[in-house]
Amino acid sequence: MISRRNFLKTSAAISCSTPLLGADKDQGETKFFEYRLAPKFPYIESQRENLAFAYAPGKIMLSEDNARSWPHVANFPEANKITFSCILGNGNILFATFNQLFLSTDKLQSFREITVKDQDSSDYVPHTPTNPAQPGWYFHALDGVHTWNVAGKEMLVWGNYCNVIGGKVPVNIYYSTDYGETVKIAYSFGQNTRFKDGPQLLGNPDNSMICRHIHCVSYNSVEDAFYCCTGDRDHDGKHECHWLRGKYNVSSDCWNWEVLVSTDNNSRYKTGGVNFVDGMLYWAADANGKLTPERPKYDRGIFRCKPEDLTSPDKHTQLFDPKYESANMLIEDDFIIAAHYAPASPYYTGFIVSPDMGKTWDQFNLLQFGPTSPVRFQKKNSEGWMKVDLRKGWIGIDRVLFIKPKVYYYGNTPKIRKFLRRQSSHHRW
């Protein structure tokens, strides 16, 4: 198991709610959500509405009924190397192995390799790895939402979470404006000497900004701007934790990026799970730097502020302090769900949940699945189930968990979410 850092599991009591009685090994419920574990294979890589893309040994698969059946199957010998996928709005499927990107436009009847274009429109070719078995994770993402409506058109934007296992790679933000037919680099970080592949320096030699990997990329429609958060710690006198803000010019197909924050890793700005709701910015912080007499506490938790107040901590509201690191979070229909990292928390498979946009909070420890770290939260499918990857320890690919938020009453008015209005027309798993 990959150890994120030296962490001693203790038997100390955890302040959280337990699953309700009657839960079996693979499914159950808490007071805020139902959950069920997906089969080991097909491994469900991504979902969108009624569609699900998955892989099994030597095969890739597509479902049109929320992963109940798999009528579309294609041979793909390197299926066990798949690290990323996205189902686009027109039905195209973009998926990636360690260092190769593929596109299917016909429900897996065929697929072709996509060559990424660099910022100067030249072909962006992955480096030749020192160890061919360790080419690195060029396209793997830790967050789960990668498409947004920008100026009336869908954009796909994501960054690679890398340099943990699988080899060393450069760190990039990728994008597509044509449903994956063309994939380009929106931003390339500089050469980090901490993550060389043998003697090879990787990354943009003209950029002094370095990082280990990208935690998340998110879009604020109010500003028409993308936000990117990176990690992990200082190296050679340089920070690796940054917040970047990018504006995309549709007519010129160009990006303009500015660095909003650069800081060390004992900071609320070492983060992920960035969401924008009604013009407000929400994020989860996983500060884990060295404590000092001047900074005796970790600056972490779940925060909210106006986007323009990001660089002013005195204008932030800490909505909840889970005490341990958390940097994956999704907000959908007023339901906030975040997660603990298993190697840095006494939780086995720990969830941090608010059903009402931060008014009420609770934490849940699903012992039967742990120790795993929930990552890559994806929005609800057409039957109301979110998809969550459960990673062994910290990042090793393991299983998929589905979570369905319950209706929650507060005040005198029930918050009835859209999926509940559809629920009666669907079977319940």
MOBEL-V542476 format. One record per residue. N is the residue number from 1. RES is the residue in one letter. OMEGA is omega in radians with two decimals (999 if undefined). BURIAL is # if it has 24 or more other C-alpha atoms within 12 Angstrom, else .. Layout:
# MOBEL-V542476
((N | RES | OMEGA | BURIAL) (N | RES | OMEGA | BURIAL))
This chain:
# MOBEL-V542476
((1 | M | 3.07 | .) (2 | I | 3.12 | .) (3 | S | -3.07 | .) (4 | R | 3.03 | .) (5 | R | 3.11 | .) (6 | N | -3.09 | .) (7 | F | -3.11 | .) (8 | L | 3.04 | .) (9 | K | -3.14 | .) (10 | T | 3.10 | .) (11 | S | 3.14 | .) (12 | A | 3.14 | .) (13 | A | 3.13 | .) (14 | I | 3.12 | .) (15 | S | -3.12 | .) (16 | C | 3.04 | .) (17 | S | 3.10 | #) (18 | T | 3.07 | #) (19 | P | -3.14 | #) (20 | L | 3.11 | .) (21 | L | 3.12 | .) (22 | G | 3.10 | .) (23 | A | 3.05 | .) (24 | D | -3.03 | .) (25 | K | -2.98 | .) (26 | D | -3.14 | #) (27 | Q | -3.13 | #) (28 | G | -3.14 | #) (29 | E | 2.94 | #) (30 | T | -3.13 | #) (31 | K | -3.10 | #) (32 | F | -3.10 | #) (33 | F | 2.95 | #) (34 | E | 3.10 | #) (35 | Y | 3.06 | #) (36 | R | -3.13 | #) (37 | L | 3.08 | #) (38 | A | 3.06 | #) (39 | P | 3.09 | .) (40 | K | 3.06 | .) (41 | F | -0.07 | #) (42 | P | 3.08 | #) (43 | Y | -3.04 | #) (44 | I | -3.04 | #) (45 | E | -3.12 | #) (46 | S | 3.11 | #) (47 | Q | 3.05 | #) (48 | R | -3.09 | #) (49 | E | -3.12 | #) (50 | N | -3.06 | #) (51 | L | 3.03 | #) (52 | A | 3.08 | #) (53 | F | -3.06 | #) (54 | A | 3.02 | #) (55 | Y | 3.02 | #) (56 | A | -3.12 | #) (57 | P | 3.10 | .) (58 | G | -3.07 | .) (59 | K | 2.91 | #) (60 | I | -2.92 | #) (61 | M | 3.10 | #) (62 | L | 3.07 | #) (63 | S | 3.06 | #) (64 | E | -3.13 | #) (65 | D | 3.07 | .) (66 | N | 3.00 | #) (67 | A | 3.04 | #) (68 | R | -3.14 | .) (69 | S | -3.03 | .) (70 | W | -3.07 | #) (71 | P | -3.09 | .) (72 | H | -3.07 | #) (73 | V | 3.09 | #) (74 | A | 3.06 | #) (75 | N | 3.11 | .) (76 | F | -3.00 | #) (77 | P | -3.10 | .) (78 | E | -3.11 | .) (79 | A | -3.12 | #) (80 | N | 3.12 | #) (81 | K | -3.12 | #) (82 | I | -3.11 | #) (83 | T | -3.09 | #) (84 | F | 2.97 | #) (85 | S | 3.09 | #) (86 | C | 3.05 | #) (87 | I | -3.08 | #) (88 | L | -3.03 | #) (89 | G | 3.13 | #) (90 | N | 3.13 | #) (91 | G | 3.06 | #) (92 | N | 3.10 | #) (93 | I | 3.06 | #) (94 | L | 3.14 | #) (95 | F | -3.01 | #) (96 | A | 2.88 | #) (97 | T | -3.09 | #) (98 | F | -3.04 | #) (99 | N | 3.09 | #) (100 | Q | -3.09 | #) (101 | L | -3.07 | #) (102 | F | 3.13 | #) (103 | L | 2.97 | #) (104 | S | -3.14 | #) (105 | T | -3.02 | #) (106 | D | 3.07 | .) (107 | K | 3.04 | #) (108 | L | 3.01 | #) (109 | Q | 3.08 | .) (110 | S | 3.03 | .) (111 | F | -3.13 | #) (112 | R | 3.11 | .) (113 | E | 3.11 | .) (114 | I | 3.05 | #) (115 | T | -3.13 | #) (116 | V | 3.07 | #) (117 | K | 3.11 | #) (118 | D | -3.08 | #) (119 | Q | 3.09 | .) (120 | D | 3.11 | .) (121 | S | 3.06 | .) (122 | S | 3.09 | .) (123 | D | 3.08 | .) (124 | Y | -3.04 | #) (125 | V | 3.10 | .) (126 | P | -3.11 | #) (127 | H | 3.05 | #) (128 | T | -3.05 | .) (129 | P | 3.07 | #) (130 | T | 3.06 | .) (131 | N | -3.09 | .) (132 | P | 3.13 | .) (133 | A | -3.12 | .) (134 | Q | -3.09 | #) (135 | P | -3.14 | #) (136 | G | -3.14 | #) (137 | W | -3.10 | #) (138 | Y | -2.95 | #) (139 | F | -3.11 | #) (140 | H | 3.12 | #) (141 | A | 3.11 | #) (142 | L | 3.08 | #) (143 | D | -3.00 | #) (144 | G | -3.13 | #) (145 | V | -3.01 | #) (146 | H | -3.14 | #) (147 | T | 3.14 | #) (148 | W | 3.04 | #) (149 | N | -3.11 | .) (150 | V | -3.14 | #) (151 | A | 3.07 | .) (152 | G | -3.10 | .) (153 | K | -3.13 | .) (154 | E | 3.00 | .) (155 | M | 3.01 | #) (156 | L | 3.14 | #) (157 | V | 3.09 | #) (158 | W | 3.10 | #) (159 | G | -3.05 | #) (160 | N | 3.00 | #) (161 | Y | -2.87 | #) (162 | C | 3.07 | #) (163 | N | 3.03 | #) (164 | V | 3.03 | #) (165 | I | 3.03 | #) (166 | G | -3.13 | #) (167 | G | -3.08 | #) (168 | K | -3.14 | #) (169 | V | 2.96 | #) (170 | P | -3.08 | #) (171 | V | -3.05 | #) (172 | N | 2.88 | #) (173 | I | -3.11 | #) (174 | Y | 3.08 | #) (175 | Y | 3.03 | #) (176 | S | 3.10 | #) (177 | T | -3.08 | #) (178 | D | 3.05 | #) (179 | Y | 3.05 | #) (180 | G | 3.13 | #) (181 | E | 3.08 | #) (182 | T | 3.08 | #) (183 | V | -3.07 | #) (184 | K | 3.08 | #) (185 | I | 3.09 | #) (186 | A | -3.13 | #) (187 | Y | 3.11 | #) (188 | S | 3.13 | #) (189 | F | -3.06 | #) (190 | G | -3.06 | #) (191 | Q | -3.09 | #) (192 | N | -3.09 | #) (193 | T | 3.09 | #) (194 | R | -3.08 | #) (195 | F | 3.00 | #) (196 | K | 2.99 | #) (197 | D | -2.98 | #) (198 | G | 3.10 | .) (199 | P | -3.02 | .) (200 | Q | 2.95 | .) (201 | L | -3.05 | #) (202 | L | 3.12 | #) (203 | G | -3.08 | #) (204 | N | -3.10 | #) (205 | P | -3.11 | .) (206 | D | -3.13 | .) (207 | N | -3.14 | .) (208 | S | 3.13 | .) (209 | M | 3.13 | #) (210 | I | 3.00 | #) (211 | C | 3.05 | #) (212 | R | -3.10 | #) (213 | H | -3.13 | #) (214 | I | 3.12 | #) (215 | H | 3.13 | #) (216 | C | 2.96 | #) (217 | V | -3.13 | #) (218 | S | -3.04 | #) (219 | Y | 3.04 | #) (220 | N | -3.09 | #) (221 | S | -3.14 | #) (222 | V | 3.11 | .) (223 | E | -2.95 | .) (224 | D | -3.07 | #) (225 | A | 3.07 | #) (226 | F | 3.08 | #) (227 | Y | 3.12 | #) (228 | C | 3.10 | #) (229 | C | -3.07 | #) (230 | T | 3.06 | #) (231 | G | 0.50 | #) (232 | D | -3.07 | #) (233 | R | -3.14 | #) (234 | D | 3.12 | #) (235 | H | 3.14 | .) (236 | D | 3.11 | .) (237 | G | -3.14 | .) (238 | K | 3.05 | #) (239 | H | 2.98 | #) (240 | E | -3.13 | #) (241 | C | -3.09 | #) (242 | H | 2.85 | #) (243 | W | 3.07 | #) (244 | L | 3.08 | #) (245 | R | -3.08 | #) (246 | G | 3.05 | #) (247 | K | -3.14 | #) (248 | Y | 3.10 | #) (249 | N | -3.06 | .) (250 | V | -3.04 | .) (251 | S | -3.11 | .) (252 | S | -3.08 | .) (253 | D | -3.12 | .) (254 | C | 3.14 | .) (255 | W | 3.01 | #) (256 | N | -3.08 | .) (257 | W | 3.02 | .) (258 | E | 3.12 | .) (259 | V | -3.13 | #) (260 | L | -3.09 | #) (261 | V | 2.92 | #) (262 | S | -3.01 | #) (263 | T | 3.10 | #) (264 | D | -2.99 | #) (265 | N | 2.93 | #) (266 | N | -3.03 | #) (267 | S | 3.05 | #) (268 | R | 3.12 | #) (269 | Y | 2.92 | #) (270 | K | -2.80 | #) (271 | T | 3.01 | #) (272 | G | 3.10 | #) (273 | G | -3.11 | #) (274 | V | 3.11 | #) (275 | N | 3.04 | #) (276 | F | 3.14 | #) (277 | V | 3.12 | #) (278 | D | 3.08 | .) (279 | G | 3.14 | .) (280 | M | -3.12 | #) (281 | L | 3.10 | #) (282 | Y | 3.07 | #) (283 | W | 3.11 | #) (284 | A | -3.05 | #) (285 | A | 3.11 | #) (286 | D | 3.11 | #) (287 | A | -3.12 | #) (288 | N | -3.13 | #) (289 | G | -3.12 | #) (290 | K | 3.08 | .) (291 | L | -3.13 | .) (292 | T | 3.06 | .) (293 | P | 3.14 | .) (294 | E | -3.13 | .) (295 | R | -3.01 | .) (296 | P | -3.11 | .) (297 | K | 3.05 | .) (298 | Y | -3.13 | #) (299 | D | -3.05 | #) (300 | R | -3.12 | #) (301 | G | 3.06 | #) (302 | I | -2.96 | #) (303 | F | 3.06 | #) (304 | R | 3.01 | #) (305 | C | 2.94 | #) (306 | K | -3.13 | #) (307 | P | -3.12 | #) (308 | E | 3.13 | .) (309 | D | -3.07 | .) (310 | L | -3.06 | #) (311 | T | 3.14 | .) (312 | S | -3.08 | .) (313 | P | 3.14 | .) (314 | D | 3.12 | .) (315 | K | 3.11 | .) (316 | H | 2.99 | #) (317 | T | 3.03 | #) (318 | Q | -3.10 | #) (319 | L | -3.11 | #) (320 | F | 3.07 | #) (321 | D | -3.13 | #) (322 | P | 3.10 | #) (323 | K | -3.10 | #) (324 | Y | -3.06 | #) (325 | E | 3.07 | #) (326 | S | 3.14 | #) (327 | A | 2.98 | #) (328 | N | -3.07 | #) (329 | M | 3.06 | #) (330 | L | 3.04 | #) (331 | I | 3.10 | #) (332 | E | 3.13 | #) (333 | D | 3.09 | #) (334 | D | -3.13 | #) (335 | F | 3.12 | #) (336 | I | 3.07 | #) (337 | I | 3.10 | #) (338 | A | -3.02 | #) (339 | A | 3.02 | #) (340 | H | 2.96 | #) (341 | Y | -3.03 | #) (342 | A | -3.10 | #) (343 | P | -3.09 | #) (344 | A | -3.06 | #) (345 | S | 3.02 | #) (346 | P | 3.06 | #) (347 | Y | 3.07 | #) (348 | Y | 2.96 | #) (349 | T | -2.93 | #) (350 | G | 3.10 | #) (351 | F | 3.10 | #) (352 | I | -2.91 | #) (353 | V | 2.89 | #) (354 | S | -3.12 | #) (355 | P | -2.98 | #) (356 | D | 3.06 | #) (357 | M | 2.99 | #) (358 | G | 3.11 | #) (359 | K | -3.10 | .) (360 | T | -3.12 | .) (361 | W | 2.94 | #) (362 | D | 3.12 | #) (363 | Q | -3.05 | #) (364 | F | -3.10 | #) (365 | N | -3.13 | #) (366 | L | -2.99 | #) (367 | L | -3.01 | #) (368 | Q | -3.10 | .) (369 | F | -2.94 | #) (370 | G | 0.00 | #) (371 | P | 3.07 | #) (372 | T | 3.09 | #) (373 | S | 3.10 | #) (374 | P | 3.14 | #) (375 | V | 3.07 | #) (376 | R | 3.06 | #) (377 | F | 3.10 | #) (378 | Q | -3.07 | #) (379 | K | -3.07 | #) (380 | K | 3.01 | #) (381 | N | -3.04 | #) (382 | S | 3.07 | #) (383 | E | 3.01 | #) (384 | G | -3.13 | #) (385 | W | 2.94 | #) (386 | M | 3.06 | #) (387 | K | -3.13 | #) (388 | V | 3.01 | #) (389 | D | 3.00 | #) (390 | L | -3.10 | #) (391 | R | 3.08 | #) (392 | K | -3.12 | #) (393 | G | -3.05 | #) (394 | W | -2.96 | #) (395 | I | -3.11 | #) (396 | G | -3.08 | #) (397 | I | -3.07 | #) (398 | D | -3.04 | #) (399 | R | 3.09 | #) (400 | V | 3.10 | #) (401 | L | 3.03 | #) (402 | F | -3.13 | #) (403 | I | 3.10 | #) (404 | K | 3.09 | #) (405 | P | 3.06 | #) (406 | K | 2.97 | #) (407 | V | -3.12 | #) (408 | Y | -3.12 | #) (409 | Y | 3.00 | .) (410 | Y | -3.00 | .) (411 | G | 3.12 | .) (412 | N | -3.03 | .) (413 | T | 3.09 | .) (414 | P | 3.03 | .) (415 | K | -3.12 | .) (416 | I | -3.08 | .) (417 | R | -3.02 | .) (418 | K | -3.07 | .) (419 | F | -3.14 | #) (420 | L | 3.11 | #) (421 | R | 3.12 | .) (422 | R | -2.92 | .) (423 | Q | -3.05 | .) (424 | S | -3.11 | .) (425 | S | -3.11 | .) (426 | H | 3.02 | .) (427 | H | 3.09 | .) (428 | R | -3.08 | .) (429 | W | 999 | .))
